[in-house]
């Protein structure tokens, strides 16, 4: 997230369902939660979708790499050249969420529930 500019960056395949849905409705809400639901945060705004990465190391590939939206283990080659090549092969786009509103909630510690231990 580029907090100064108010832009959250995501990645997607140009022909994927996620990107197709965003092209149909440019207003989006993204929600992130704690794994035990102790807190949640939502960001809303309008999305801008880049053109697909067309050649290794182009500006789209560079934005994907420098913003940290690609590079998860197992899916991507860990070398810079491999990341750029994969972005081209998968026709990756940068999805820029121009955040207009952020909100969320955190449960007070007194209301935190604890998971029951698992007995084997």
ZAMARGU-4260 file (C-alpha; in steps of 0.2 Angstrom, whole numbers, plus 5000, padded with zeros to 4 digits):
<rodrens>
0) 5000/5000/5000 | 5006/5017/4995 | 4999/5026/5010 | 5004/5043/5005 | 4995/5042/4989
5) 4981/5032/4996 | 4983/5018/4983 | 4983/4999/4987 | 4990/4988/4973 | 4984/4971/4969
10) 4989/4959/4955 | 4978/4949/4944 | 4977/4940/4927 | 4970/4951/4913 | 4958/4937/4908
15) 4954/4931/4926 | 4937/4932/4935 | 4943/4944/4948 | 4949/4957/4935 | 4933/4954/4924
20) 4922/4958/4939 | 4932/4974/4942 | 4931/4980/4924 | 4912/4978/4926 | 4911/4988/4942
25) 4925/4999/4947 | 4920/5002/4965 | 4927/4989/4977 | 4928/4985/4995 | 4942/4975/5001
30) 4941/4967/5019 | 4955/4960/5029 | 4952/4951/5046 | 4963/4943/5060 | 4962/4924/5059
35) 4952/4924/5075 | 4942/4939/5070 | 4948/4950/5084 | 4949/4964/5072 | 4945/4969/5054
40) 4949/4983/5042 | 4940/4988/5026 | 4946/4999/5012 | 4934/5006/4998 | 4937/5015/4983
45) 4938/5015/4964 | 4950/5004/4954 | 4961/5007/4940 | 4967/4992/4930 | 4983/4993/4920
50) 4986/4985/4903 | 4994/4968/4904 | 5013/4966/4906 | 5019/4963/4888 | 5038/4961/4889
55) 5049/4956/4904 | 5054/4971/4914 | 5042/4983/4907 | 5034/4996/4918 | 5019/4985/4923
60) 5031/4971/4928 | 5042/4983/4938 | 5027/4990/4947 | 5021/4972/4951 | 5038/4968/4958
65) 5042/4984/4967 | 5025/4985/4975 | 5027/4968/4982 | 5011/4961/4975 | 5020/4947/4966
70) 5033/4935/4973 | 5024/4923/4984 | 5033/4907/4987 | 5029/4892/4976 | 5019/4902/4963
75) 5033/4913/4956 | 5052/4910/4952 | 5062/4920/4965 | 5073/4928/4953 | 5069/4945/4946
80) 5070/4939/4928 | 5059/4924/4932 | 5046/4936/4940 | 5046/4947/4925 | 5044/4932/4913
85) 5030/4925/4923 | 5021/4942/4924 | 5021/4942/4905 | 5016/4923/4903 | 5001/4926/4915
90) 4996/4942/4907 | 4997/4951/4924 | 4989/4968/4927 | 4991/4980/4941 | 4975/4984/4950
95) 4976/5001/4959 | 4963/5004/4972 | 4962/5022/4975 | 4956/5022/4993 | 4943/5034/4997
100) 4937/5027/5014 | 4945/5015/5027 | 4936/5008/5042 | 4936/4994/5054 | 4934/4988/5071
105) 4944/4979/5085 | 4936/4969/5099 | 4942/4974/5117 | 4954/4962/5125 | 4940/4957/5137
110) 4930/4950/5123 | 4943/4940/5114 | 4939/4922/5114 | 4951/4909/5114 | 4951/4893/5104
115) 4948/4877/5113 | 4963/4866/5113 | 4963/4851/5101 | 4964/4835/5110 | 4971/4820/5100
</rodrens>
